[in-house]
Amino acid sequence: MSHRPRSGLAAVSTALLAMSRHLEVRDVLKTIVASARELLDAEYAALGVPDDHGGFAQFVVDGVSDEQWKAIGPLPRQHGILAAMLHEEKAERLADVRKDPRFEGWPSAHPTMSDFLGLPVRDGEETIAALFLANKRCPEPPSSRTEGCGFTEEDEELLAILAQHAAIALTNARLYERSRELTIAEERSRLAHELHDAVSQKLFSLRLTAQAAAALVDRDPARAKGELQQVAALAAEAADELRAAVVELRPAALDEDGLVNTLRTHVQVLDRAHSAKVTFDTSGIRALPAAQEEALLRVAQEALHNALRHSGADRVEVDLARRGQGAVLSVTDDGKGFEPRAVRRAGRHLGLVSMRARASGAGGRLTVESAPGRGTTIEMEVPGG
C-alpha cells in the first residue's frame, strides 16, 4: 500500500473532526476552506455561498492575506468558472484556469493562479456552496508555475469526500443558528408579555394615583403629598421593571465570552441596577456543551429576576462550581421565602415550571429549597459533556 492513501485518510479524518467542532456558520465555512487547502496542499482555497441575486452571500478565502483581500475589492459575481461550480454537479480539474474559455480574468491585485480544482457542495439536489482550490504545491519547486505538478484524480476524490461532509456540517450549522433565532424570538415574546403585564400595571396605578393627588391638592394638601410620594414610588418600580427587562433582552454573548464571563457581567449589571447586593463566585468551571451553558444562563437569569422582584432580599448570591464532569449553579437570596408545600401554586408565578423544563432539556435537574422568612435557594446541576 502506498503512503499517500494512508496520509490522505488521516488528513480527511482530521479535517472532518475540525468541521464537526463548530456550530456557527461562519466558523464552519472558514474551517472547510482551511481544511481543504491543507488536505490537498494547495496555495489558495476559497468557498462561495451563493445569494439569490447573481452574487455570493459569503465568500471565504484561505491563503490570501487581509491586505491582499482588501486590495482585490468587492466579492466576485457568479460568472465564468465560479458559476460553473454552482450550476453543474461535476468537479472541474484544470491544468491552467487561465486557458479555459470560461475564464474572464481577475482584478489586478488578485494573486496569479494556474492549476485549479473546484466542485459544488451539495445538500441533496441543492447546491449550497462551491469549493475552489488553486496552485497545487509540488514536492520539489518547479522552474515555473506552468510546470507545476497540478491536482490529481486522487485529489479530486479526497475533495469530494470533504465536500460531502462539508455539506452536512454547513447544513447543521444553519439549523443550529435557526434554532437559536427561534429561541431568541421565544425569549423576546415571553419578555414582551412580562413587560406588558408588569409595567402596564405599574403605569395604570401611577396614572390613578396622580389623578387622586390632583383632586386632593386644594382641599387636602397632606393627603395629596402622600399620594405624590406614592407616585414617586410607583415610577421607581416601573423604572426597575424596564431596566430588568432591557438587561434580559440583551443577547447573551456565550460564544464570545463564555458562560462565566457572561454570567459575571449580568450579575454586575443587576448589582448596579438594584438596591440588593448581588454577588457572583465561581471555581473550577470547564467548558460545557452549548445547550447546557445556555440553560444555566437562562435559569440564573430567571432565578435572579425572582429574587430581585419578589423576595424582598437584601442580598443575592450566585455561585457556579464544577461538580464531576459537569457544573452546579446556585442562586441564594435572604428574602421572605415561601412554603415548599405551596410550590405548585407558586411554581408558575415564580417561573419554576420553565426553569425545570430548561434543566431537564439540558439533561440536568433543578432543586428548590425555601421556607417562610428564611430565603430561597435555586440549584441546577448539569452533567457536562
Phi, psi and omega in degrees: 000137182286163181287324188298314180301319179295316179298318179297318180297317178296321180293320177298316179300316179298318180295317181295320178297320179297318180294325184286348183278348186248148178241338178282136185304313182299319179294321179296315180300314181296322180291321177301312183295312180297321180294317180297316181297317180290319182299317184260003177054054180256157179283324182227148174215150179208156176220128181243134175254117186288151169257191183260015187231025177082010179234202179240128176291325177216143178216112186248134182237158175218133183104352178250129181290162177300321180294317177298317183297320178294322181290331181296323176105207186299162177299147180292159174268170179276088179212169177057222184293332178295317179296324181301323180292334182271338186246359177237153183272339187267162177283160175238121179236115187237141177288327178208106184298334182290341180266356179287138182297340179276351181292130184240019177083177179211166180301157184299330181277355183290136178294152179288131180230145179235271181296144194217142173220126179217153176202156179284151171256116190241141172246097186068239179268356185261132172273113185260349179192171174225137185247132184230140173227149181215150175064077176297130177283142183255152177303323177235130183303128176284167180289336175209162185296327181292343178264017182296165184285330178078164179281146184253173176297324177295321175301317181298320179294317179297318180292327177296320177297314180299318181296323178298315180285331175298322178299319179295314182297318181292319178296317178297319180295320178296318178297320179297314180295324178295319180295324177294320177299319179293321178297317179297319179297320178296319179297318180294322178295317179297316181293326178296318177298314182295319179297317180298313183297311187287306187288322180296324176296317179298316181293325177297314178297322180299316181294316180296319181293320177296321178295319179296319179297319180297322180290333185265347191301329181271316186268341179211076184303325181297313179294322179299321178298318178297319179296322179293326175295322176295323176301315180298319180295315179296321178297320179296319179296318178298320178297320178298317179299314180296318181297316180296320180293318180297318178300315184288335179285342179296134181296136179284122185273054183297317184293322182277317189253342184084165184297314185299310182292323179295315180292321179298316179297318179299317180295318179299320179295315180295323179298322179286331187274343186236158180287331178292148177278121181245125183235160180223135178223145181211155178202135171068018185285135174246167180297139181242163174305146186304318182296323180288320179296318180295319179296318178299316180297314182294321177294318177300316179299316181295315181295320177295319178300314179300312184297318184281335183264324190247334192274338186069026185287149171268338183216135176231126183245130177248129180230133178231117186223155177286141173220105185064230177274353184249214183208159176229132178249135174226137176237113187240132176235159179256032184278200188286342179065188177202169182279120182305328181292343179263015186297329179295320179287324182277341188307309183290321180299322184265005179074016182293328179298312181292325178294318178296322179295319179296315180298314180296318180297335179263010180078016182249194178217154182237135176234150182231127175238128180199157175205148179305126178078003185236014176078186184218142173234123174255124181235134178231131179239136175236152187279345185086189184243000000 
